[in-house]
């Protein structure tokens, strides 16, 4: 990709098994890191004809010159030159969303290869060392131990925290300290433990003949605490062990890499056709981040649960207003994963522990899915926000699936939540919504659009279920509210307000994207034309502010708002602003979704699943 990456994805499996490089050379002066910014130190060295050079991490060895770094949806490619060879390192995590198994299997690859560039033969070996930080929250918080677990098929070493307390903690800015990390390859290699940077490390070392593949894996034993039961990851559902998964992964590398390459190439092709080359760069970088902020598990009834972590916000699990923006990527690739995000919400909302007649905000704090963490007081709720989110998503799922089976399973809750939107959605009262970074307000226009689209979405479900009368009545209400919106929210310049009672204000009306996508025509063309004209007027060098109160913006909502445009050049104009922001950012963080549109500086948040919202343009014909 031509876009500079604010952080470089290397190993991207789930919220705990995560390694990123900082912007620039992988063998610069910075250690590799966990998405939170804490160190997840890897030292990679290549010995060429007896001379040792560093290609990941910093000293003690001299660096080999990195000549390029590139990435697609599933792989990152680093190229180096020195001592007569060109040295290639490819990091691949095959988390293809169209496969539940590969979405879950916790094995990532590092492939190394070389070619002579001086027409001479060379003796080349590679040494990879992974620090205790992979199995401790932070270095020194406990004691790491290691054990060689090789057999006839693979050379393998594992590293673990000496004190195991599985699922012993929850939170946001934490790393895993239970389970075991594995480092393996086929054939002969040396493994052991060593001290680097004053850290206990495990290593693997192998002479390579042109190329070699290493596997890195993590077995967390149990993954999610779910209403009193500890659940295992999906990949374990048939009894497979981590060593079996590692062997399988090493044996299928060539064929699986080709599938990964085809997956990534197809994404680039589709994104370029729909939104241009810079839009394709955005999706290629976002993909692994979105996938790696989830964990796929199976409950005791055999249901797939896809638990999100609200990364670097508060660590909430199964957050509805995080699922909503992330949904387009899963509507495009695999609705079963999106259903897996919503199942815990429906389960919790059906329990006596949930006392309200509207949808909850979340179902816990990762990795505990045990009830709303955000707070149970009414002041902490987002009633219109979450009811609208779920009704829209259920309609979108039914549209993609071509049936309403999932909606039918949960129709009583959908019925109840629609009644809340009928009562409060036309002119929302003073209540929290997902975008209240600059403070709460009453009469929120964009929140009203969400309610309108939620009602229209359920009307579409009713129609497919044969409830024609209910469908007509609900759609009639949605249409009435939309007409009222146009009358009460209009500015003199043909744009529409942040709040009904605040003339001249503006905000990104991203919730209207579903009216464009579904072609429900609740809002007239003049609404979209007026909004796009205002967005272009308000644009700053790196984005369009979320609303008139501050200069910061949200990446997901910018792209949704861009989809309101009828002209390709208007969409590409907004997408290019976002591309420019990530291209120049120096925050050394996986794609932030909240940053200042005038400077590109990160306001907060990193590695959040909401970047799945960037994929929404792919849903349009």
C-alpha positions in Angstrom: 0.0 0.0 0.0 1.1 3.6 -0.6 -0.3 4.8 2.7 2.1 5.0 5.6 1.0 2.7 8.4 0.7 4.4 11.9 1.6 1.0 13.3 2.6 -2.2 11.5 0.5 -5.4 12.0 2.7 -8.4 12.7 0.9 -11.0 14.8 -2.9 -10.3 15.0 -4.9 -13.1 16.5 -7.1 -11.8 19.3 -7.2 -9.0 22.0 -4.4 -10.7 23.9 -2.2 -12.4 21.2 -1.2 -9.2 19.4 2.1 -7.8 18.1 2.7 -4.5 16.2 5.7 -2.7 14.9 6.0 1.0 15.4 6.1 3.3 12.4 9.3 3.0 10.4 11.9 0.3 10.3 11.2 -2.9 12.3 14.9 -2.9 13.3 15.0 0.7 14.5 15.3 1.7 18.1 11.9 0.6 19.2 10.7 -2.7 20.5 7.7 -4.4 19.0 4.5 -3.8 21.0 1.1 -5.1 22.1 -1.7 -3.0 20.6 -2.0 -1.2 23.9 1.5 0.2 23.5 3.1 -2.0 26.1 6.2 -3.9 24.9 5.7 -7.4 23.3 9.4 -7.8 22.5 10.7 -9.8 19.6 14.3 -10.0 18.6 15.0 -11.3 15.2 18.6 -11.7 13.8 19.9 -13.1 10.6 23.5 -14.5 10.5 25.1 -14.2 7.0 28.4 -15.9 6.5 29.2 -15.7 10.2 28.1 -12.0 10.7 25.0 -11.3 12.7 22.4 -8.6 11.8 19.2 -7.5 13.4 16.0 -7.4 11.4 13.4 -7.1 14.2 14.1 -5.1 17.4 17.2 -3.1 18.2 20.7 -3.9 19.4 22.9 -5.9 20.3 23.5 -6.6 16.6 24.0 -4.2 13.7 20.8 -3.7 11.7 20.4 -5.0 8.2 19.0 -2.3 6.0 15.3 -2.4 5.7 14.4 -1.3 2.1 10.6 -1.7 2.2 7.6 -2.5 4.3 4.2 -3.3 2.9 1.0 -4.9 3.9 -2.3 -6.3 2.7 -5.3 -7.6 4.6 -3.6 -10.7 6.0 0.1 -10.3 5.6 2.9 -7.8 6.2 6.0 -7.9 4.0 9.4 -6.6 5.0 12.4 -6.6 2.7 16.1 -6.1 3.7 19.4 -5.9 1.9 22.9 -6.5 3.2 26.0 -8.7 3.2 25.2 -9.9 -0.4 21.6 -11.0 0.1 18.1 -9.7 -0.2 16.2 -11.0 2.9 12.4 -11.3 3.0 10.3 -11.6 6.1 6.5 -12.2 5.8 4.1 -12.1 8.7 0.7 -13.8 8.0 -2.2 -14.4 10.3 -4.9 -16.3 8.3 -7.9 -14.9 10.1 -10.2 -15.0 7.1 -13.7 -14.0 8.2 -15.4 -16.4 5.7 -14.0 -19.3 7.8 -15.0 -19.7 11.4 -12.1 -22.1 12.0 -9.4 -19.8 10.6 -11.0 -16.8 12.4 -10.3 -18.7 15.6 -7.2 -20.8 15.2 -4.5 -19.0 17.3 -1.5 -19.7 15.0 0.4 -17.0 13.1 3.3 -17.4 10.6 6.7 -15.8 10.1 8.2 -16.8 6.8 11.9 -15.9 6.1 13.6 -16.3 2.7 16.6 -14.9 0.9 18.2 -14.6 -2.5 21.8 -13.7 -3.4 22.3 -10.3 -5.0 26.1 -10.6 -5.4 26.0 -13.8 -7.4 27.8 -15.6 -4.5 26.6 -18.5 -2.3 25.9 -17.6 1.3 25.3 -19.4 4.6 22.3 -18.0 6.3 20.6 -18.7 9.6 17.8 -17.0 11.5 17.3 -16.6 15.3 13.9 -15.5 16.7 13.5 -14.7 20.4 10.2 -13.9 22.2 10.2 -12.3 25.6 8.4 -13.1 28.8 6.1 -10.2 28.0 4.1 -12.6 25.9 2.9 -14.6 29.0 3.0 -11.8 31.7 0.9 -8.7 31.9 4.3 -6.8 32.0 7.9 -7.9 32.4 8.6 -8.9 35.9 5.0 -9.4 37.0 5.5 -13.1 37.7 8.0 -15.6 36.5 8.1 -17.1 33.0 9.2 -20.7 32.5 9.8 -22.7 29.3 9.9 -26.3 28.1 10.9 -27.9 24.9 7.9 -29.9 23.5 9.4 -31.1 20.2 8.5 -34.4 18.6 9.2 -36.2 15.3 7.2 -33.7 13.2 8.1 -30.3 14.6 10.7 -28.6 16.8 8.8 -26.6 19.4 9.2 -24.7 22.6 6.5 -23.3 24.9 6.7 -20.5 27.5 4.2 -20.0 30.3 3.7 -18.0 33.4 4.8 -20.2 36.3 1.6 -19.2 38.2 -1.5 -20.0 36.2 -4.8 -18.3 37.0 -6.9 -18.9 34.0 -9.4 -16.1 33.3 -8.2 -14.5 36.5 -8.6 -10.9 35.5 -10.5 -8.5 33.4 -9.9 -5.0 32.1 -8.7 -2.9 29.2 -5.0 -2.0 29.4 -3.9 -5.5 30.4 -2.1 -8.4 28.7 -2.7 -12.2 29.2 -0.9 -14.0 32.0 -2.3 -17.5 31.7 -2.0 -20.2 29.1 1.1 -20.8 27.0 3.0 -19.3 24.1 4.5 -21.6 21.4 7.3 -21.2 18.9 7.8 -23.9 16.3 9.1 -25.0 12.9 9.3 -28.2 10.9 12.6 -30.1 10.7 15.7 -29.5 12.8 16.3 -26.3 14.7 17.7 -25.2 18.0 15.4 -24.0 20.8 16.0 -22.8 24.3 15.8 -19.8 26.6 18.1 -16.8 26.7 18.3 -13.3 28.1 17.7 -10.3 25.8 17.2 -6.8 27.0 17.3 -8.1 30.6 14.2 -10.2 29.7 13.7 -13.9 29.9 13.1 -15.1 26.3 12.5 -18.3 24.4 14.2 -18.7 21.0 14.4 -20.8 17.9 17.4 -20.8 15.6 17.6 -22.5 12.2 19.8 -22.5 9.1 17.7 -21.8 6.1 18.1 -23.0 2.5 16.3 -20.2 0.6 13.2 -20.2 2.9 11.8 -21.4 6.2 8.4 -21.0 8.0 8.0 -20.5 11.7 4.8 -20.8 13.6 3.9 -18.7 16.7 0.8 -19.7 18.7 -1.0 -19.1 21.9 -3.2 -21.5 23.8 -5.2 -19.5 26.3 -6.8 -22.8 27.7 -10.2 -21.0 28.3 -11.1 -17.8 26.6 -14.3 -16.2 27.9 -16.2 -16.3 31.3 -19.8 -16.4 30.2 -22.5 -16.1 32.9 -20.8 -18.5 35.2 -19.2 -20.8 32.6 -15.7 -20.7 31.2 -15.9 -21.2 27.4 -13.1 -22.5 25.1 -12.2 -21.0 21.8 -14.1 -22.2 18.7 -11.0 -24.0 17.3 -11.1 -26.4 20.2 -14.7 -27.5 19.8 -13.8 -30.9 18.3 -11.0 -31.7 20.7 -8.0 -30.4 18.8 -4.9 -29.7 20.8 -2.6 -26.7 20.3 0.2 -28.9 19.1 -2.1 -30.5 16.5 -3.2 -27.0 15.4 0.5 -26.0 15.1 1.4 -29.1 13.0 -1.6 -28.6 10.8 -0.7 -24.9 10.3 2.9 -25.7 9.3 1.9 -28.4 6.9 -0.6 -26.3 5.1 1.3 -23.0 4.9 1.8 -22.9 1.2 -1.8 -23.6 0.2 -3.1 -21.4 3.0 -0.9 -18.5 2.1 -2.3 -18.6 -1.4 -5.8 -18.5 0.0 -4.8 -15.5 2.1 -3.3 -13.8 -0.9 -6.4 -14.3 -2.9 -8.6 -13.0 -0.1 -6.5 -9.9 0.2 -6.3 -9.3 -3.5 -10.0 -9.6 -3.8 -10.5 -7.0 -1.1 -8.2 -4.6 -2.9 -10.0 -5.2 -6.2 -13.5 -4.7 -4.7 -12.5 -1.7 -2.6 -10.7 0.0 -5.5 -13.7 -0.5 -7.8 -16.1 0.9 -5.1 -14.0 3.7 -3.6 -10.6 4.1 -5.3 -7.1 3.0 -4.4 -6.8 5.0 -1.2 -10.0 3.5 0.0 -8.5 0.1 -0.7 -5.5 1.0 1.5 -7.8 1.9 4.4 -9.6 -1.4 4.3 -6.4 -3.4 3.9 -4.9 -1.9 7.0 -8.2 -2.0 9.0 -9.0 -5.7 8.4 -6.6 -7.5 10.8 -7.2 -4.9 13.5 -11.0 -5.5 13.4 -10.7 -9.3 13.4 -8.1 -9.3 16.2 -10.3 -7.3 18.6 -12.7 -10.3 18.9 -12.7 -13.9 20.3 -14.8 -16.7 18.8 -16.1 -19.2 21.4 -18.9 -21.8 21.6 -21.4 -21.8 24.5 -22.7 -25.0 26.1 -25.7 -25.0 23.7 -23.4 -25.0 20.7 -24.0 -21.4 19.8 -21.2 -19.4 18.3 -20.3 -16.2 20.3 -18.0 -13.6 18.8 -17.0 -11.4 21.7 -15.6 -8.0 21.0 -13.3 -6.0 23.3 -13.9 -2.3 23.4 -10.2 -1.7 23.0 -8.6 1.3 24.8 -11.9 2.8 25.7 -13.0 0.8 28.8 -12.6 -2.8 27.9 -16.3 -3.5 27.7 -17.3 -6.8 26.1 -20.1 -7.3 23.5 -20.7 -3.5 23.3 -23.7 -2.8 21.1 -22.6 0.6 19.9 -19.2 -0.9 19.0 -20.9 -3.8 17.2 -23.0 -1.4 15.2 -20.2 0.4 13.4 -18.1 -2.7 13.0 -21.0 -4.6 11.4 -20.4 -3.7 7.7 -17.3 -5.8 7.5 -19.2 -8.8 8.8 -22.2 -8.2 6.7 -19.8 -8.3 3.7 -17.9 -11.4 4.8 -19.9 -13.6 7.3 -23.1 -12.7 9.1 -22.6 -15.7 11.5 -19.9 -13.7 13.2 -22.2 -10.7 13.5 -24.9 -12.9 15.0 -22.2 -14.1 17.4 -21.7 -10.5 18.6 -25.5 -10.1 19.2 -26.3 -13.4 20.9 -24.9 -12.4 24.3 -26.9 -9.2 24.1 -30.2 -11.0 23.5 -29.4 -13.5 26.2 -28.7 -10.8 28.8 -31.7 -8.7 27.8 -33.9 -11.7 28.4 -32.6 -12.3 31.9 -34.2 -10.9 35.1 -30.9 -9.1 35.8 -31.7 -6.6 33.0 -34.5 -4.4 34.3 -35.1 -2.0 31.4 -37.5 -2.0 28.4 -34.7 -1.0 26.1 -31.5 -2.7 24.9 -28.3 -2.8 27.1 -25.1 -1.1 26.2 -22.8 -4.1 26.8 -22.6 -7.5 28.5 -19.4 -7.2 30.6 -15.8 -6.3 30.6 -13.5 -8.5 28.5 -13.0 -11.4 29.0 -15.9 -11.5 31.4 -19.4 -11.6 29.8 -21.5 -11.6 32.9 -23.8 -8.5 32.7 -23.5 -4.8 31.8 -20.3 -3.3 33.0 -20.9 0.3 31.9 -23.2 0.9 34.9 -26.8 0.1 35.7 -28.0 3.6 36.7 -30.3 5.2 34.1 -27.8 8.0 33.5 -25.4 5.4 32.1 -27.8 4.0 29.6 -28.1 4.7 25.8 -31.7 3.7 25.2 -32.5 5.2 21.7 -28.9 4.5 20.6 -28.8 0.8 21.4 -32.4 0.0 20.4 -31.9 1.6 17.1 -28.5 -0.1 16.6 -29.9 -3.6 17.1 -33.1 -3.1 15.0 -30.9 -1.8 12.1 -28.5 -4.7 12.4 -31.2 -7.3 12.5 -32.7 -5.9 9.3 -29.3 -5.8 7.7 -28.6 -9.4 8.6 -32.0 -10.5 7.3 -31.3 -8.7 4.0 -27.9 -10.4 3.5 -29.1 -13.9 4.6 -32.3 -13.7 2.6 -34.3 -14.9 5.6 -35.4 -13.6 9.0 -34.6 -16.7 11.0 -32.3 -14.9 13.5 -34.7 -12.0 13.9 -37.6 -14.5 14.5 -35.7 -16.1 17.3 -35.5 -12.7 19.1 -38.7 -11.1 17.9 -40.2 -10.4 21.3 -37.3 -8.2 22.2 -37.4 -6.5 18.9 -41.1 -5.7 19.3 -40.4 -4.3 22.8 -37.5 -2.1 21.7 -39.5 -0.8 18.7 -42.1 0.5 21.1 -39.4 2.4 23.0 -38.3 4.0 19.7 -41.8 4.9 18.8 -42.2 6.7 22.1 -38.8 8.5 22.3 -37.2 8.4 18.9 -38.9 11.2 17.1 -37.3 13.8 19.4 -34.9 12.1 21.8 -34.8 13.4 25.3 -31.6 14.3 27.1 -29.8 10.9 27.2 -26.4 9.4 26.4 -25.4 8.4 22.8 -22.3 6.9 21.3 -20.9 10.3 20.1 -21.3 12.4 23.3 -17.6 13.2 23.4 -18.3 16.9 23.6 -21.2 16.4 26.1 -24.7 15.1 26.0 -27.5 17.0 24.4 -31.3 16.7 24.0 -33.0 16.7 20.6 -30.1 15.0 18.9 -30.9 15.0 15.1 -28.6 12.1 14.2 -29.9 10.0 17.0 -33.5 10.6 15.7 -32.3 9.3 12.3 -31.1 6.2 14.0 -34.5 5.6 15.6 -36.2 6.2 12.3 -34.0 3.7 10.5 -34.4 1.2 13.4 -38.2 1.4 12.9 -37.9 1.1 9.2 -35.6 -1.9 9.6 -38.1 -3.8 11.8 -40.8 -2.9 9.3 -38.7 -4.7 6.7 -38.4 -7.7 8.9 -42.2 -7.8 9.6 -42.8 -7.7 5.9 -40.6 -10.7 5.3 -42.3 -12.6 8.2 -45.7 -12.1 6.7 -46.8 -9.4 9.2 -47.8 -7.0 6.5 -50.2 -4.9 8.6 -47.5 -4.4 11.3 -45.0 -3.6 8.6 -47.2 -1.0 7.1 -48.0 0.6 10.4 -44.3 0.7 11.5 -43.0 2.0 8.2 -45.7 4.7 8.3 -44.4 5.9 11.6 -40.9 5.9 10.4 -42.0 8.0 7.3 -43.9 10.4 9.5 -40.9 10.9 11.8 -38.6 11.4 8.8 -40.9 14.1 7.4 -41.0 15.8 10.8 -37.2 15.6 10.9 -36.9 17.4 7.6 -39.2 20.2 8.8 -37.6 20.7 12.2 -33.9 20.1 11.5 -33.4 22.2 8.4 -30.7 25.0 8.3 -31.0 27.9 6.0 -28.1 26.6 3.8 -30.0 23.3 3.1 -27.9 21.3 5.6 -29.4 19.8 8.8 -28.7 20.5 12.4 -26.8 18.9 15.3 -29.9 19.3 17.5 -33.4 20.3 16.6 -33.2 23.4 18.7 -29.8 24.6 17.5 -30.1 26.5 14.3 -27.0 26.7 12.1 -25.2 23.7 13.7 -24.1 20.6 11.8 -23.1 17.0 12.4 -22.3 13.9 10.4 -25.6 12.3 9.7 -24.1 8.9 9.2 -27.1 6.9 10.5 -28.9 7.9 7.2 -26.6 5.5 5.3 -29.1 2.7 5.7 -31.8 4.7 3.9 -29.4 5.0 1.0 -28.4 1.4 1.2 -31.9 -0.1 1.6 -33.4 2.5 -0.9 -36.2 3.1 1.6 -36.4 6.8 0.4 -37.4 8.1 3.8 -35.3 11.2 3.3 -35.4 13.2 0.0 -32.4 13.7 -2.3 -32.3 17.3 -1.1 -31.4 16.1 2.4 -28.3 14.2 1.1 -27.3 17.0 -1.3 -27.4 19.6 1.5 -25.5 17.4 3.9 -22.7 16.6 1.4 -22.3 20.3 0.5 -22.0 21.2 4.2 -19.4 18.4 4.8 -17.3 19.7 1.9 -17.5 23.2 3.4 -16.5 22.0 6.9 -13.7 19.7 5.7 -10.3 20.2 7.3 -7.0 18.7 6.0 -7.5 15.3 7.7 -11.2 14.9 7.9 -14.7 16.4 8.6 -15.4 17.2 12.3 -17.9 15.0 14.0 -20.0 18.1 14.6 -19.6 21.9 15.0 -18.5 21.7 18.7 -14.9 20.4 18.2 -12.4 19.7 15.5 -12.1 16.0 16.1 -13.7 13.4 14.0 -14.4 9.7 13.8 -13.1 7.5 11.0 -16.1 5.1 10.8 -18.7 7.9 10.7 -16.7 9.8 8.1 -16.9 6.9 5.6 -20.6 6.3 6.4 -21.3 10.0 5.8 -19.3 9.8 2.6 -21.7 7.1 1.4 -24.5 9.6 1.4 -23.0 11.2 -1.7 -24.3 10.3 -5.2 -21.0 11.3 -6.9 -18.0 9.0 -6.7 -15.7 12.0 -6.5 -17.4 13.2 -3.3 -16.9 9.8 -1.6 -13.3 9.6 -2.8 -12.7 13.2 -1.5 -13.7 12.2 2.0 -11.9 8.9 1.9 -8.7 10.7 0.8 -8.9 13.0 3.9 -8.9 9.9 6.1 -6.1 8.3 4.1 -4.1 11.5 4.6 -4.6 11.3 8.3 -3.3 7.8 8.8 -0.5 8.5 6.3 1.1 11.2 8.4 0.1 10.1 12.0 3.1 9.5 14.3 1.2 8.0 17.2 2.6 4.5 16.9 -0.9 3.1 17.5 -3.1 0.7 15.4 -5.6 2.8 13.5 -7.3 5.2 15.9 -10.9 6.1 15.1 -11.0 9.3 17.1 -8.5 12.1 16.0 -8.3 15.8 15.2 -9.3 16.6 11.7 -7.0 19.7 11.6 -3.8 18.0 12.7 -4.4 14.2 12.4 -3.3 13.9 16.1 -4.9 11.0 17.9 -7.5 12.1 20.5 -7.9 8.6 22.0 -8.8 5.0 21.2 -6.7 2.5 19.3 -7.3 -1.0 17.8 -11.0 -0.7 18.0 -13.4 -2.9 16.0 -15.3 0.1 14.8 -12.9 0.3 11.8 -15.1 -2.5 10.4 -17.4 0.4 9.5 -15.0 1.5 6.8 -16.2 -1.5 4.8 -19.7 -0.1 4.3 -19.1 1.1 0.8 -18.7 -2.5 -0.3 -22.3 -3.2 0.6 -23.5 -0.8 -2.1 -24.3 -2.2 -5.6 
